[in-house]
């Protein structure tokens, strides 16, 4: 018969809980045999805004290429960066 997991203590703050879990193994406190896969289909990757100075002529060429592909120029820049960054 599987043993009952040890209870998880109450925490006054998220920082206290984080510190506690860093020092303890979840196997002693969670019954992982009852776990199930979770799906989060609507999550979007977090992004951050940056400022990038481009020569006007370069930006105009990028906008022309984006227009040919019928995509926003910022999206085209992101696609190109993702391709080159690997």
Biopython code that builds the backbone (N, CA, C, O; Angstrom):
import numpy as np
from Bio.PDB.StructureBuilder import StructureBuilder

atoms = [
    (1, "UNK", "N", (0.846, -1.177, 0.000)),
    (1, "UNK", "CA", (0.000, 0.000, 0.000)),
    (1, "UNK", "C", (0.889, 1.237, 0.000)),
    (1, "UNK", "O", (1.786, 1.355, 0.835)),
    (2, "UNK", "N", (0.646, 2.170, -0.938)),
    (2, "UNK", "CA", (1.479, 3.371, -0.985)),
    (2, "UNK", "C", (1.289, 4.224, 0.252)),
    (2, "UNK", "O", (0.197, 4.312, 0.812)),
    (3, "UNK", "N", (2.382, 4.849, 0.661)),
    (3, "UNK", "CA", (2.286, 5.691, 1.847)),
    (3, "UNK", "C", (1.655, 7.025, 1.511)),
    (3, "UNK", "O", (1.727, 7.495, 0.376)),
    (4, "UNK", "N", (1.044, 7.624, 2.500)),
    (4, "UNK", "CA", (0.407, 8.925, 2.322)),
    (4, "UNK", "C", (1.494, 10.000, 2.320)),
    (4, "UNK", "O", (2.373, 9.994, 3.182)),
    (5, "UNK", "N", (1.437, 10.932, 1.347)),
    (5, "UNK", "CA", (2.454, 11.995, 1.304)),
    (5, "UNK", "C", (2.407, 12.872, 2.557)),
    (5, "UNK", "O", (1.349, 13.098, 3.144)),
    (6, "UNK", "N", (3.580, 13.352, 2.943)),
    (6, "UNK", "CA", (3.657, 14.283, 4.077)),
    (6, "UNK", "C", (2.936, 15.575, 3.710)),
    (6, "UNK", "O", (2.984, 16.000, 2.556)),
    (7, "UNK", "N", (2.267, 16.205, 4.679)),
    (7, "UNK", "CA", (1.575, 17.462, 4.350)),
    (7, "UNK", "C", (2.567, 18.581, 4.037)),
    (7, "UNK", "O", (3.674, 18.627, 4.574)),
    (8, "UNK", "N", (2.144, 19.470, 3.163)),
    (8, "UNK", "CA", (2.944, 20.650, 2.820)),
    (8, "UNK", "C", (2.561, 21.743, 3.797)),
    (8, "UNK", "O", (1.371, 21.994, 3.988)),
    (9, "UNK", "N", (3.534, 22.408, 4.428)),
    (9, "UNK", "CA", (3.202, 23.446, 5.406)),
    (9, "UNK", "C", (2.567, 24.675, 4.759)),
    (9, "UNK", "O", (2.658, 24.871, 3.547)),
    (10, "UNK", "N", (1.930, 25.489, 5.574)),
    (10, "UNK", "CA", (1.378, 26.760, 5.123)),
    (10, "UNK", "C", (2.518, 27.766, 5.042)),
    (10, "UNK", "O", (3.404, 27.774, 5.896)),
    (11, "UNK", "N", (2.499, 28.618, 4.012)),
    (11, "UNK", "CA", (3.559, 29.604, 3.814)),
    (11, "UNK", "C", (2.977, 31.003, 3.886)),
    (11, "UNK", "O", (1.893, 31.266, 3.365)),
    (12, "UNK", "N", (3.701, 31.891, 4.530)),
    (12, "UNK", "CA", (3.252, 33.275, 4.670)),
    (12, "UNK", "C", (3.446, 34.063, 3.380)),
    (12, "UNK", "O", (2.745, 35.045, 3.138)),
    (13, "UNK", "N", (4.403, 33.632, 2.547)),
    (13, "UNK", "CA", (4.660, 34.358, 1.309)),
    (13, "UNK", "C", (5.162, 33.387, 0.244)),
    (13, "UNK", "O", (5.566, 32.264, 0.547)),
    (14, "UNK", "N", (5.129, 33.838, -0.997)),
    (14, "UNK", "CA", (5.637, 33.033, -2.097)),
    (14, "UNK", "C", (7.144, 32.812, -1.945)),
    (14, "UNK", "O", (7.659, 31.747, -2.284)),
    (15, "UNK", "N", (7.831, 33.806, -1.442)),
    (15, "UNK", "CA", (9.280, 33.673, -1.227)),
    (15, "UNK", "C", (9.580, 32.578, -0.212)),
    (15, "UNK", "O", (10.518, 31.803, -0.397)),
    (16, "UNK", "N", (8.785, 32.503, 0.869)),
    (16, "UNK", "CA", (8.964, 31.446, 1.874)),
    (16, "UNK", "C", (8.729, 30.078, 1.247)),
    (16, "UNK", "O", (9.480, 29.134, 1.489)),
    (17, "UNK", "N", (7.674, 29.984, 0.436)),
    (17, "UNK", "CA", (7.372, 28.707, -0.214)),
    (17, "UNK", "C", (8.491, 28.306, -1.173)),
    (17, "UNK", "O", (8.905, 27.146, -1.200)),
    (18, "UNK", "N", (8.973, 29.256, -1.950)),
    (18, "UNK", "CA", (10.060, 28.976, -2.890)),
    (18, "UNK", "C", (11.293, 28.448, -2.158)),
    (18, "UNK", "O", (11.905, 27.465, -2.575)),
    (19, "UNK", "N", (11.645, 29.115, -1.067)),
    (19, "UNK", "CA", (12.817, 28.689, -0.291)),
    (19, "UNK", "C", (12.610, 27.288, 0.281)),
    (19, "UNK", "O", (13.539, 26.480, 0.307)),
    (20, "UNK", "N", (11.405, 27.005, 0.734)),
    (20, "UNK", "CA", (11.118, 25.689, 1.309)),
    (20, "UNK", "C", (11.237, 24.593, 0.258)),
    (20, "UNK", "O", (11.854, 23.558, 0.509)),
    (21, "UNK", "N", (10.643, 24.815, -0.934)),
    (21, "UNK", "CA", (10.697, 23.802, -1.987)),
    (21, "UNK", "C", (12.114, 23.614, -2.515)),
    (21, "UNK", "O", (12.452, 22.529, -2.986)),
    (22, "UNK", "N", (12.947, 24.646, -2.445)),
    (22, "UNK", "CA", (14.341, 24.498, -2.870)),
    (22, "UNK", "C", (15.103, 23.554, -1.952)),
    (22, "UNK", "O", (16.096, 22.953, -2.360)),
    (23, "UNK", "N", (14.641, 23.422, -0.715)),
    (23, "UNK", "CA", (15.337, 22.593, 0.262)),
    (23, "UNK", "C", (14.676, 21.233, 0.480)),
    (23, "UNK", "O", (15.216, 20.405, 1.215)),
    (24, "UNK", "N", (13.509, 20.980, -0.147)),
    (24, "UNK", "CA", (12.783, 19.733, 0.074)),
    (24, "UNK", "C", (12.457, 19.046, -1.241)),
    (24, "UNK", "O", (12.292, 19.699, -2.271)),
    (25, "UNK", "N", (12.366, 17.730, -1.199)),
    (25, "UNK", "CA", (12.036, 16.933, -2.376)),
    (25, "UNK", "C", (10.522, 16.785, -2.471)),
    (25, "UNK", "O", (9.870, 16.400, -1.501)),
    (26, "UNK", "N", (9.965, 17.090, -3.640)),
    (26, "UNK", "CA", (8.511, 17.005, -3.802)),
    (26, "UNK", "C", (7.994, 15.576, -3.684)),
    (26, "UNK", "O", (6.815, 15.377, -3.392)),
    (27, "UNK", "N", (8.843, 14.583, -3.902)),
    (27, "UNK", "CA", (8.402, 13.186, -3.826)),
    (27, "UNK", "C", (7.886, 12.827, -2.434)),
    (27, "UNK", "O", (7.062, 11.923, -2.293)),
    (28, "UNK", "N", (8.360, 13.521, -1.416)),
    (28, "UNK", "CA", (7.902, 13.254, -0.050)),
    (28, "UNK", "C", (6.559, 13.915, 0.241)),
    (28, "UNK", "O", (5.921, 13.582, 1.239)),
    (29, "UNK", "N", (6.118, 14.837, -0.599)),
    (29, "UNK", "CA", (4.945, 15.651, -0.282)),
    (29, "UNK", "C", (3.843, 15.623, -1.331)),
    (29, "UNK", "O", (2.745, 16.120, -1.084)),
    (30, "UNK", "N", (4.119, 15.051, -2.495)),
    (30, "UNK", "CA", (3.137, 15.013, -3.576)),
    (30, "UNK", "C", (3.011, 13.583, -4.073)),
    (30, "UNK", "O", (4.017, 12.898, -4.261)),
    (31, "UNK", "N", (1.791, 13.131, -4.284)),
    (31, "UNK", "CA", (1.559, 11.796, -4.838)),
    (31, "UNK", "C", (1.565, 11.914, -6.363)),
    (31, "UNK", "O", (0.534, 12.177, -6.982)),
    (32, "UNK", "N", (2.745, 11.716, -6.957)),
    (32, "UNK", "CA", (2.895, 11.896, -8.395)),
    (32, "UNK", "C", (2.192, 10.812, -9.197)),
    (32, "UNK", "O", (2.032, 10.962, -10.408)),
    (33, "UNK", "N", (1.763, 9.708, -8.552)),
    (33, "UNK", "CA", (1.041, 8.663, -9.286)),
    (33, "UNK", "C", (-0.339, 9.146, -9.719)),
    (33, "UNK", "O", (-0.930, 8.577, -10.637)),
    (34, "UNK", "N", (-0.855, 10.178, -9.077)),
    (34, "UNK", "CA", (-2.171, 10.730, -9.428)),
    (34, "UNK", "C", (-2.064, 11.951, -10.340)),
    (34, "UNK", "O", (-3.067, 12.601, -10.632)),
    (35, "UNK", "N", (-0.870, 12.253, -10.780)),
    (35, "UNK", "CA", (-0.659, 13.419, -11.641)),
    (35, "UNK", "C", (-1.174, 13.124, -13.049)),
    (35, "UNK", "O", (-1.182, 11.976, -13.492)),
    (36, "UNK", "N", (-1.597, 14.162, -13.733)),
    (36, "UNK", "CA", (-2.006, 14.028, -15.124)),
    (36, "UNK", "C", (-1.392, 15.179, -15.926)),
    (36, "UNK", "O", (-1.050, 16.228, -15.379)),
    (37, "UNK", "N", (-1.264, 14.958, -17.213)),
    (37, "UNK", "CA", (-0.692, 15.994, -18.067)),
    (37, "UNK", "C", (-1.656, 17.166, -18.181)),
    (37, "UNK", "O", (-2.869, 16.988, -18.296)),
    (38, "UNK", "N", (-1.096, 18.351, -18.148)),
    (38, "UNK", "CA", (-1.884, 19.567, -18.327)),
    (38, "UNK", "C", (-1.573, 20.147, -19.692)),
    (38, "UNK", "O", (-0.437, 20.087, -20.161)),
    (39, "UNK", "N", (-2.592, 20.709, -20.326)),
    (39, "UNK", "CA", (-2.394, 21.360, -21.616)),
    (39, "UNK", "C", (-2.827, 22.808, -21.486)),
    (39, "UNK", "O", (-3.883, 23.104, -20.928)),
    (40, "UNK", "N", (-2.015, 23.694, -21.996)),
    (40, "UNK", "CA", (-2.291, 25.126, -21.966)),
    (40, "UNK", "C", (-2.172, 25.660, -23.393)),
    (40, "UNK", "O", (-1.177, 26.300, -23.733)),
    (41, "UNK", "N", (-3.185, 25.401, -24.232)),
    (41, "UNK", "CA", (-3.054, 25.741, -25.644)),
    (41, "UNK", "C", (-3.057, 27.235, -25.942)),
    (41, "UNK", "O", (-2.621, 27.635, -27.022)),
    (42, "UNK", "N", (-3.526, 28.066, -25.034)),
    (42, "UNK", "CA", (-3.634, 29.493, -25.324)),
    (42, "UNK", "C", (-2.493, 30.328, -24.755)),
    (42, "UNK", "O", (-2.539, 31.557, -24.804)),
    (43, "UNK", "N", (-1.471, 29.672, -24.216)),
    (43, "UNK", "CA", (-0.339, 30.415, -23.678)),
    (43, "UNK", "C", (0.492, 30.983, -24.817)),
    (43, "UNK", "O", (0.706, 30.328, -25.837)),
    (44, "UNK", "N", (0.943, 32.179, -24.632)),
    (44, "UNK", "CA", (1.810, 32.811, -25.619)),
    (44, "UNK", "C", (3.176, 33.030, -24.989)),
    (44, "UNK", "O", (3.263, 33.357, -23.805)),
    (45, "UNK", "N", (4.240, 32.857, -25.757)),
    (45, "UNK", "CA", (5.559, 33.101, -25.187)),
    (45, "UNK", "C", (5.689, 34.551, -24.723)),
    (45, "UNK", "O", (5.194, 35.470, -25.377)),
    (46, "UNK", "N", (6.340, 34.738, -23.621)),
    (46, "UNK", "CA", (6.512, 36.101, -23.135)),
    (46, "UNK", "C", (7.472, 36.852, -24.058)),
    (46, "UNK", "O", (8.418, 36.282, -24.600)),
    (47, "UNK", "N", (7.205, 38.114, -24.214)),
    (47, "UNK", "CA", (8.035, 38.947, -25.078)),
    (47, "UNK", "C", (8.446, 40.197, -24.315)),
    (47, "UNK", "O", (7.876, 40.533, -23.277)),
    (48, "UNK", "N", (9.437, 40.865, -24.850)),
    (48, "UNK", "CA", (9.864, 42.127, -24.277)),
    (48, "UNK", "C", (10.104, 43.114, -25.418)),
    (48, "UNK", "O", (10.566, 42.736, -26.494)),
    (49, "UNK", "N", (9.791, 44.347, -25.172)),
    (49, "UNK", "CA", (9.989, 45.374, -26.188)),
    (49, "UNK", "C", (11.440, 45.846, -26.167)),
    (49, "UNK", "O", (12.048, 46.000, -25.107)),
    (50, "UNK", "N", (11.979, 46.073, -27.366)),
    (50, "UNK", "CA", (13.329, 46.620, -27.475)),
    (50, "UNK", "C", (13.281, 47.834, -28.392)),
    (50, "UNK", "O", (12.337, 48.018, -29.161)),
    (51, "UNK", "N", (14.296, 48.638, -28.296)),
    (51, "UNK", "CA", (14.426, 49.781, -29.186)),
    (51, "UNK", "C", (15.612, 49.506, -30.093)),
    (51, "UNK", "O", (16.710, 49.195, -29.631)),
    (52, "UNK", "N", (15.373, 49.626, -31.390)),
    (52, "UNK", "CA", (16.415, 49.329, -32.356)),
    (52, "UNK", "C", (16.443, 50.437, -33.393)),
    (52, "UNK", "O", (15.447, 50.690, -34.070)),
    (53, "UNK", "N", (17.571, 51.086, -33.514)),
    (53, "UNK", "CA", (17.701, 52.164, -34.500)),
    (53, "UNK", "C", (18.195, 51.571, -35.811)),
    (53, "UNK", "O", (19.234, 50.913, -35.861)),
    (54, "UNK", "N", (17.429, 51.817, -36.874)),
    (54, "UNK", "CA", (17.788, 51.335, -38.207)),
    (54, "UNK", "C", (17.882, 52.520, -39.161)),
    (54, "UNK", "O", (17.160, 53.505, -39.009)),
    (55, "UNK", "N", (18.753, 52.423, -40.124)),
    (55, "UNK", "CA", (18.765, 53.470, -41.155)),
    (55, "UNK", "C", (17.412, 53.480, -41.879)),
    (55, "UNK", "O", (16.812, 52.430, -42.113)),
    (56, "UNK", "N", (16.949, 54.674, -42.226)),
    (56, "UNK", "CA", (15.641, 54.822, -42.862)),
    (56, "UNK", "C", (15.543, 53.967, -44.116)),
    (56, "UNK", "O", (14.523, 53.316, -44.343)),
    (57, "UNK", "N", (16.577, 53.961, -44.924)),
    (57, "UNK", "CA", (16.553, 53.189, -46.169)),
    (57, "UNK", "C", (16.388, 51.687, -45.903)),
    (57, "UNK", "O", (15.663, 51.003, -46.625)),
    (58, "UNK", "N", (17.059, 51.181, -44.868)),
    (58, "UNK", "CA", (16.933, 49.762, -44.522)),
    (58, "UNK", "C", (15.516, 49.444, -44.064)),
    (58, "UNK", "O", (14.936, 48.440, -44.477)),
    (59, "UNK", "N", (14.965, 50.295, -43.216)),
    (59, "UNK", "CA", (13.598, 50.069, -42.739)),
    (59, "UNK", "C", (12.608, 50.093, -43.899)),
    (59, "UNK", "O", (11.670, 49.297, -43.927)),
    (60, "UNK", "N", (12.804, 50.980, -44.834)),
    (60, "UNK", "CA", (11.907, 51.043, -45.998)),
    (60, "UNK", "C", (12.009, 49.758, -46.824)),
    (60, "UNK", "O", (10.992, 49.245, -47.291)),
    (61, "UNK", "N", (13.217, 49.236, -47.008)),
    (61, "UNK", "CA", (13.373, 47.973, -47.740)),
    (61, "UNK", "C", (12.694, 46.822, -47.003)),
    (61, "UNK", "O", (12.071, 45.959, -47.622)),
    (62, "UNK", "N", (12.820, 46.816, -45.681)),
    (62, "UNK", "CA", (12.166, 45.771, -44.881)),
    (62, "UNK", "C", (10.648, 45.877, -45.025)),
    (62, "UNK", "O", (9.963, 44.864, -45.171)),
    (63, "UNK", "N", (10.124, 47.099, -44.984)),
    (63, "UNK", "CA", (8.682, 47.291, -45.129)),
    (63, "UNK", "C", (8.192, 46.831, -46.498)),
    (63, "UNK", "O", (7.109, 46.258, -46.610)),
    (64, "UNK", "N", (8.979, 47.079, -47.530)),
    (64, "UNK", "CA", (8.619, 46.627, -48.880)),
    (64, "UNK", "C", (8.568, 45.096, -48.927)),
    (64, "UNK", "O", (7.629, 44.519, -49.475)),
    (65, "UNK", "N", (9.587, 44.441, -48.347)),
    (65, "UNK", "CA", (9.605, 42.973, -48.311)),
    (65, "UNK", "C", (8.429, 42.433, -47.514)),
    (65, "UNK", "O", (7.819, 41.439, -47.905)),
    (66, "UNK", "N", (8.108, 43.072, -46.410)),
    (66, "UNK", "CA", (6.967, 42.641, -45.590)),
    (66, "UNK", "C", (5.668, 42.791, -46.361)),
    (66, "UNK", "O", (4.795, 41.926, -46.296)),
    (67, "UNK", "N", (5.542, 43.899, -47.096)),
    (67, "UNK", "CA", (4.343, 44.130, -47.896)),
    (67, "UNK", "C", (4.183, 43.053, -48.968)),
    (67, "UNK", "O", (3.068, 42.600, -49.230)),
    (68, "UNK", "N", (5.287, 42.643, -49.586)),
    (68, "UNK", "CA", (5.244, 41.581, -50.597)),
    (68, "UNK", "C", (4.746, 40.269, -49.996)),
    (68, "UNK", "O", (4.061, 39.488, -50.656)),
    (69, "UNK", "N", (5.104, 40.043, -48.728)),
    (69, "UNK", "CA", (4.721, 38.796, -48.055)),
    (69, "UNK", "C", (3.391, 38.928, -47.303)),
    (69, "UNK", "O", (2.896, 37.954, -46.736)),
    (70, "UNK", "N", (2.822, 40.128, -47.302)),
    (70, "UNK", "CA", (1.561, 40.421, -46.620)),
    (70, "UNK", "C", (1.645, 40.103, -45.119)),
    (70, "UNK", "O", (0.748, 39.485, -44.546)),
    (71, "UNK", "N", (2.755, 40.547, -44.500)),
    (71, "UNK", "CA", (2.921, 40.409, -43.052)),
    (71, "UNK", "C", (3.382, 41.755, -42.488)),
    (71, "UNK", "O", (3.990, 42.546, -43.209)),
    (72, "UNK", "N", (3.106, 42.021, -41.226)),
    (72, "UNK", "CA", (3.631, 43.251, -40.623)),
    (72, "UNK", "C", (5.165, 43.233, -40.621)),
    (72, "UNK", "O", (5.781, 42.178, -40.466)),
    (73, "UNK", "N", (5.761, 44.393, -40.791)),
    (73, "UNK", "CA", (7.221, 44.427, -40.896)),
    (73, "UNK", "C", (7.900, 43.964, -39.606)),
    (73, "UNK", "O", (8.974, 43.364, -39.658)),
    (74, "UNK", "N", (7.284, 44.238, -38.443)),
    (74, "UNK", "CA", (7.887, 43.767, -37.187)),
    (74, "UNK", "C", (7.904, 42.240, -37.147)),
    (74, "UNK", "O", (8.868, 41.635, -36.677)),
    (75, "UNK", "N", (6.833, 41.623, -37.644)),
    (75, "UNK", "CA", (6.780, 40.154, -37.678)),
    (75, "UNK", "C", (7.841, 39.594, -38.608)),
    (75, "UNK", "O", (8.469, 38.579, -38.304)),
    (76, "UNK", "N", (8.040, 40.252, -39.736)),
    (76, "UNK", "CA", (9.069, 39.801, -40.673)),
    (76, "UNK", "C", (10.458, 39.902, -40.034)),
    (76, "UNK", "O", (11.275, 38.993, -40.179)),
    (77, "UNK", "N", (10.720, 40.984, -39.343)),
    (77, "UNK", "CA", (12.008, 41.138, -38.653)),
    (77, "UNK", "C", (12.184, 40.011, -37.635)),
    (77, "UNK", "O", (13.261, 39.420, -37.549)),
    (78, "UNK", "N", (11.130, 39.706, -36.858)),
    (78, "UNK", "CA", (11.213, 38.620, -35.864)),
    (78, "UNK", "C", (11.474, 37.281, -36.543)),
    (78, "UNK", "O", (12.264, 36.479, -36.045)),
    (79, "UNK", "N", (10.813, 37.030, -37.683)),
    (79, "UNK", "CA", (11.027, 35.769, -38.401)),
    (79, "UNK", "C", (12.472, 35.668, -38.867)),
    (79, "UNK", "O", (13.107, 34.626, -38.708)),
    (80, "UNK", "N", (12.995, 36.752, -39.444)),
    (80, "UNK", "CA", (14.379, 36.727, -39.917)),
    (80, "UNK", "C", (15.362, 36.526, -38.756)),
    (80, "UNK", "O", (16.324, 35.767, -38.875)),
    (81, "UNK", "N", (15.116, 37.197, -37.656)),
    (81, "UNK", "CA", (16.006, 37.033, -36.501)),
    (81, "UNK", "C", (15.962, 35.602, -35.974)),
    (81, "UNK", "O", (17.000, 35.039, -35.629)),
    (82, "UNK", "N", (14.776, 35.012, -35.909)),
    (82, "UNK", "CA", (14.636, 33.640, -35.424)),
    (82, "UNK", "C", (15.370, 32.672, -36.341)),
    (82, "UNK", "O", (16.012, 31.734, -35.869)),
    (83, "UNK", "N", (15.279, 32.895, -37.643)),
    (83, "UNK", "CA", (15.984, 32.024, -38.597)),
    (83, "UNK", "C", (17.493, 32.113, -38.414)),
    (83, "UNK", "O", (18.188, 31.097, -38.395)),
    (84, "UNK", "N", (17.988, 33.330, -38.279)),
    (84, "UNK", "CA", (19.436, 33.520, -38.170)),
    (84, "UNK", "C", (19.982, 33.109, -36.808)),
    (84, "UNK", "O", (21.124, 32.659, -36.709)),
    (85, "UNK", "N", (19.179, 33.261, -35.760)),
    (85, "UNK", "CA", (19.641, 32.902, -34.419)),
    (85, "UNK", "C", (19.647, 31.387, -34.228)),
    (85, "UNK", "O", (20.304, 30.871, -33.324)),
    (86, "UNK", "N", (18.916, 30.687, -35.078)),
    (86, "UNK", "CA", (18.931, 29.242, -35.060)),
    (86, "UNK", "C", (18.045, 28.686, -34.032)),
    (86, "UNK", "O", (17.950, 27.466, -33.894)),
]
sb = StructureBuilder()
sb.init_structure("model")
sb.init_model(0)
sb.init_chain("A")
sb.init_seg("    ")
for serial, (resi, resn, name, xyz) in enumerate(atoms, 1):
    if name == "N":
        sb.init_residue(resn, " ", resi, " ")
    sb.init_atom(name, np.array(xyz, "f"), 0.0, 1.0, " ", f" {name:<3s}", serial, name[0])
structure = sb.get_structure()
